[in-house]
Amino acid sequence: MPDVLGDESARSLGRSCALSTQDTIMAAPSNPGLERIEARFAGDGYDLHRHDTYAIGVTLQGVQTFWYRGERRFSMPGNIIVLHPDEVHDGGAGTDVGLRYRMLYLEPALIMRALGSRAGSLPFVADPVIADQTLIGVLAAALGNLDAELDELLVDDVVSRLTQALARHSRHAVKPPRALAVRQAELARDYLEENALRLVKSDELEAVSGLDRYALSRSFRALYATSPHRFLLMRRLQHARNMIKAGEPLAEIAAATGFADQSHLNRQFKKAFGMTPGRWAELTGAGQIDRKIVAAGIV
């Protein structure tokens, strides 16, 4: 098996001990635009859902299976998984042995910035299960130690190398900008992020970006693989996850993040993350995370 996450993790990967039957998700300290997790599932993990980030990770133990772009996919230990933003998928263990994997979630905006003068379309990797030792090395730098926060220079290097790898595996070359309004879309994105907890109207984005709403929608989707509306919704849901982690009541979270009520929050949360807020809180130990307990026997 390849040395996926460094010497210490490689030794643990080589152990023949059975996987725990307890489903868990361990969330690492996050960085702007980048989140990291380790997850273990004995069976089904996520229902069908979609998020507005790339999901790039590695299967560590067991068989990882997921429905993606009309097919059931399977990833073995050492395989890399690359899921494109806004693509519907589920996920879980493919056998009774269970599943263990690590994943990072990367905002498309970071990819666009790393592309620089080539920015214009996001790299699309048609095969979501690949083998690439160079990419394994990049993931090791980001996923090797989930207890530590990544420093800014390391994040820059990881994003740059991930972007190069995605472009290399993309079936079609990354297209040039053409007539896409890159800077105007960036202004709209930044405005949405700054005003995520309230209703933003179309004329506001028109004023901020200098584009009419339809031209902005076209450029925004081409650059970030999602619409301004969904981008705003996902930022609100991210705020909701942070509040859940802090142990806030769901009814108060719904009100604070702009949802009509707790039921509305539940529906949108499940569509975005494949599970209810309560299930997510249970798996992550939200509000009372003890890493030594959650990660026991993992690394």
C-alpha positions as CSV (number, residue, x, y, z in Angstrom):
1,M,0.0,0.0,0.0
2,P,1.4,3.5,-0.8
3,D,2.7,5.8,1.9
4,V,-0.4,7.9,1.8
5,L,0.0,10.1,4.8
6,G,3.6,9.9,6.0
7,D,5.6,7.3,7.9
8,E,3.5,7.2,11.1
9,S,0.2,7.0,9.2
10,A,1.7,4.4,6.8
11,R,2.5,2.2,9.8
12,S,-1.1,2.5,11.1
13,L,-2.4,1.7,7.6
14,G,-0.5,-1.5,7.6
15,R,-2.1,-2.8,10.7
16,S,-4.5,-5.7,10.2
17,C,-6.9,-4.6,13.0
18,A,-10.5,-4.3,12.0
19,L,-12.2,-1.0,11.5
20,S,-14.4,0.4,14.2
21,T,-18.1,-0.1,13.7
22,Q,-18.8,3.4,15.0
23,D,-19.5,6.0,12.4
24,T,-17.4,9.1,13.0
25,I,-16.3,12.3,11.2
26,M,-13.3,14.1,12.6
27,A,-13.0,17.7,11.3
28,A,-9.6,19.4,11.3
29,P,-9.0,23.1,11.9
30,S,-10.1,24.8,8.7
31,N,-8.4,27.5,6.6
32,P,-10.2,30.0,4.4
33,G,-11.6,28.1,1.4
34,L,-10.2,24.7,2.6
35,E,-11.7,22.2,5.0
36,R,-10.3,18.7,5.9
37,I,-11.9,15.7,7.5
38,E,-11.4,12.0,8.3
39,A,-14.5,9.8,8.2
40,R,-15.3,6.2,9.1
41,F,-18.5,4.5,8.1
42,A,-19.6,0.9,8.6
43,G,-22.3,1.2,6.0
44,D,-24.0,4.1,4.2
45,G,-22.6,7.5,5.1
46,Y,-24.2,10.2,3.0
47,D,-27.5,10.4,1.1
48,L,-27.4,12.1,-2.3
49,H,-26.3,15.7,-2.0
50,R,-24.2,18.3,-3.7
51,H,-21.8,21.0,-2.5
52,D,-20.1,23.9,-4.2
53,T,-16.5,22.8,-3.5
54,Y,-14.2,20.3,-5.0
55,A,-13.9,17.2,-2.8
56,I,-10.4,15.6,-3.2
57,G,-9.3,12.8,-0.9
58,V,-7.9,9.4,-0.5
59,T,-9.4,6.0,0.6
60,L,-7.3,4.6,3.5
61,Q,-9.1,1.4,4.4
62,G,-12.0,-0.6,3.0
63,V,-13.9,0.1,-0.2
64,Q,-15.3,3.5,-0.7
65,T,-18.4,3.6,-2.9
66,F,-20.5,6.5,-4.2
67,W,-23.0,7.3,-7.0
68,Y,-21.6,10.0,-9.3
69,R,-22.6,11.2,-12.8
70,G,-24.9,8.2,-13.4
71,E,-22.7,5.4,-12.2
72,R,-21.8,3.5,-9.1
73,R,-18.1,4.1,-8.4
74,F,-15.6,2.2,-6.2
75,S,-12.3,3.4,-4.7
76,M,-9.8,1.1,-3.1
77,P,-7.1,2.0,-0.5
78,G,-4.6,4.3,-2.0
79,N,-7.0,5.6,-4.7
80,I,-7.7,9.3,-5.0
81,I,-11.2,10.6,-5.3
82,V,-11.9,13.9,-7.2
83,L,-15.5,15.2,-7.2
84,H,-16.4,18.3,-9.1
85,P,-18.4,21.2,-7.5
86,D,-22.2,20.9,-7.7
87,E,-22.2,17.3,-8.8
88,V,-24.7,15.1,-7.0
89,H,-23.2,12.1,-5.1
90,D,-23.6,10.0,-2.1
91,G,-21.1,7.9,-0.2
92,G,-20.4,5.0,2.2
93,A,-18.7,1.7,2.7
94,G,-18.8,-0.8,-0.2
95,T,-18.3,-3.9,2.0
96,D,-19.0,-5.2,5.5
97,V,-15.4,-4.4,6.5
98,G,-16.2,-0.7,6.7
99,L,-14.5,2.4,5.4
100,R,-11.9,5.0,6.4
101,Y,-10.9,7.9,4.3
102,R,-9.6,11.5,4.4
103,M,-10.9,14.3,2.3
104,L,-10.3,18.0,1.7
105,Y,-13.0,20.4,0.4
106,L,-11.6,23.2,-1.7
107,E,-13.5,26.3,-2.9
108,P,-13.3,26.8,-6.7
109,A,-12.2,30.5,-6.1
110,L,-8.8,29.2,-4.9
111,I,-8.4,27.1,-8.0
112,M,-9.3,30.1,-10.2
113,R,-6.7,32.2,-8.5
114,A,-4.1,29.5,-8.8
115,L,-4.8,29.2,-12.5
116,G,-3.9,32.9,-12.9
117,S,-3.8,34.0,-16.5
118,R,-5.3,30.7,-17.6
119,A,-8.4,31.3,-15.5
120,G,-11.6,30.9,-17.4
121,S,-13.0,27.4,-16.7
122,L,-12.5,25.0,-13.8
123,P,-10.6,21.8,-14.5
124,F,-13.0,18.9,-14.8
125,V,-11.7,15.4,-14.0
126,A,-14.0,13.0,-15.7
127,D,-12.9,9.9,-13.9
128,P,-13.6,10.5,-10.2
129,V,-11.3,7.6,-9.0
130,I,-7.6,7.9,-10.1
131,A,-4.1,6.7,-9.1
132,D,-1.4,9.4,-9.0
133,Q,1.6,9.2,-6.7
134,T,2.4,12.8,-7.2
135,L,-1.0,13.9,-6.1
136,I,-0.8,11.5,-3.1
137,G,2.2,13.5,-2.0
138,V,0.3,16.7,-2.2
139,L,-2.6,15.3,-0.2
140,A,-0.1,14.0,2.4
141,A,1.0,17.6,3.0
142,A,-2.6,18.7,3.7
143,L,-4.1,15.6,5.3
144,G,-1.2,14.0,7.2
145,N,-1.9,15.7,10.5
146,L,-5.6,16.7,11.1
147,D,-4.9,18.0,14.5
148,A,-2.7,20.8,13.2
149,E,-3.8,24.0,11.4
150,L,-2.1,24.5,8.1
151,D,0.0,27.6,7.8
152,E,-0.8,30.0,5.0
153,L,2.3,29.3,2.9
154,L,1.6,25.6,3.0
155,V,-2.0,26.2,1.9
156,D,-0.7,28.3,-1.0
157,D,1.6,25.5,-2.1
158,V,-1.1,22.8,-1.7
159,V,-3.6,24.7,-3.7
160,S,-1.1,25.4,-6.4
161,R,0.0,21.8,-6.7
162,L,-3.6,20.5,-6.6
163,T,-4.6,22.9,-9.3
164,Q,-1.7,21.6,-11.5
165,A,-2.8,18.0,-10.8
166,L,-6.5,18.8,-11.6
167,A,-5.5,20.5,-14.9
168,R,-3.3,17.5,-15.8
169,H,-6.1,15.0,-15.2
170,S,-8.7,17.1,-16.9
171,R,-9.9,15.4,-20.1
172,H,-10.0,18.8,-21.8
173,A,-7.5,21.6,-21.5
174,V,-8.4,24.5,-19.3
175,K,-10.1,27.0,-21.5
176,P,-8.9,30.7,-21.7
177,P,-11.1,33.4,-20.2
178,R,-12.8,34.4,-23.4
179,A,-15.5,36.9,-22.6
180,L,-15.9,35.9,-19.0
181,A,-16.0,38.8,-16.6
182,V,-13.5,37.4,-14.1
183,R,-13.0,40.4,-11.9
184,Q,-16.7,41.3,-11.8
185,A,-17.6,37.8,-10.7
186,E,-15.0,38.0,-8.0
187,L,-16.5,41.2,-6.7
188,A,-19.9,39.6,-6.6
189,R,-18.5,36.6,-4.8
190,D,-16.8,38.7,-2.2
191,Y,-20.0,40.7,-1.6
192,L,-22.0,37.5,-1.2
193,E,-19.5,36.1,1.3
194,E,-19.6,39.4,3.3
195,N,-23.4,39.5,3.4
196,A,-24.1,35.8,3.7
197,L,-26.5,36.0,6.6
198,R,-29.1,38.2,4.9
199,L,-31.1,38.3,1.7
200,V,-29.1,39.7,-1.1
201,K,-31.0,41.1,-4.1
202,S,-30.1,41.0,-7.7
203,D,-29.8,44.8,-8.1
204,E,-27.2,44.8,-5.3
205,L,-25.0,42.4,-7.2
206,E,-25.5,44.4,-10.4
207,A,-24.3,47.5,-8.6
208,V,-21.3,45.8,-7.1
209,S,-20.2,43.9,-10.2
210,G,-21.2,46.3,-12.9
211,L,-22.8,43.5,-14.9
212,D,-26.5,42.8,-15.5
213,R,-27.8,39.9,-13.5
214,Y,-27.9,37.5,-16.5
215,A,-24.3,38.2,-17.6
216,L,-23.2,37.9,-14.0
217,S,-25.0,34.6,-13.6
218,R,-23.3,33.2,-16.7
219,S,-19.8,34.2,-15.7
220,F,-20.3,33.2,-12.0
221,R,-21.4,29.7,-12.9
222,A,-18.6,29.3,-15.5
223,L,-16.0,30.4,-12.9
224,Y,-17.3,28.8,-9.7
225,A,-19.4,25.9,-11.0
226,T,-22.5,27.2,-9.1
227,S,-24.9,30.1,-9.2
228,P,-24.8,33.2,-7.0
229,H,-28.0,32.0,-5.3
230,R,-26.5,28.6,-4.4
231,F,-23.2,30.1,-3.4
232,L,-25.0,32.3,-0.9
233,L,-27.1,29.4,0.4
234,M,-23.9,27.3,1.0
235,R,-22.2,30.1,2.9
236,R,-25.3,30.3,5.2
237,L,-25.2,26.5,5.7
238,Q,-21.5,26.8,6.6
239,H,-22.3,29.4,9.2
240,A,-25.0,26.9,10.5
241,R,-22.4,24.1,10.8
242,N,-20.1,26.4,12.8
243,M,-22.9,27.2,15.1
244,I,-23.8,23.5,15.5
245,K,-20.2,22.8,16.4
246,A,-20.5,25.5,19.1
247,G,-23.5,23.7,20.5
248,E,-26.2,26.3,19.6
249,P,-29.8,25.1,19.5
250,L,-31.0,24.3,15.9
251,A,-34.0,26.7,16.2
252,E,-31.7,29.6,17.0
253,I,-29.3,28.6,14.3
254,A,-32.1,28.6,11.7
255,A,-33.2,32.1,12.7
256,A,-29.6,33.4,12.8
257,T,-28.6,32.1,9.4
258,G,-31.7,33.3,7.5
259,F,-33.8,30.1,7.2
260,A,-37.5,30.3,7.7
261,D,-37.5,27.7,10.5
262,Q,-35.7,24.6,11.8
263,S,-37.5,22.4,9.2
264,H,-36.2,24.6,6.4
265,L,-32.7,24.4,7.7
266,N,-32.9,20.6,8.0
267,R,-34.0,20.2,4.4
268,Q,-31.4,22.5,3.0
269,F,-28.6,21.0,5.2
270,K,-29.4,17.5,4.0
271,K,-29.4,18.5,0.4
272,A,-26.0,20.1,0.8
273,F,-24.2,17.6,3.1
274,G,-26.1,14.3,2.7
275,M,-27.3,14.1,6.3
276,T,-29.4,16.1,8.8
277,P,-27.9,18.6,11.1
278,G,-28.5,16.3,14.1
279,R,-26.8,13.4,12.3
280,W,-23.8,15.6,11.5
281,A,-23.6,16.8,15.1
282,E,-23.7,13.2,16.3
283,L,-20.9,12.0,13.9
284,T,-18.6,15.0,14.6
285,G,-19.2,15.2,18.3
286,A,-20.2,18.8,17.7
287,G,-19.9,21.1,20.7
288,Q,-17.9,18.5,22.7
289,I,-15.1,17.3,20.4
290,D,-12.5,15.2,22.2
291,R,-10.0,14.3,19.5
292,K,-8.3,11.7,21.6
293,I,-11.5,9.8,21.9
294,V,-12.8,10.4,18.4
295,A,-9.5,9.6,16.7
296,A,-8.5,6.6,19.0
297,G,-6.9,4.0,16.9
298,I,-7.0,6.1,13.7
299,V,-3.5,7.5,13.5
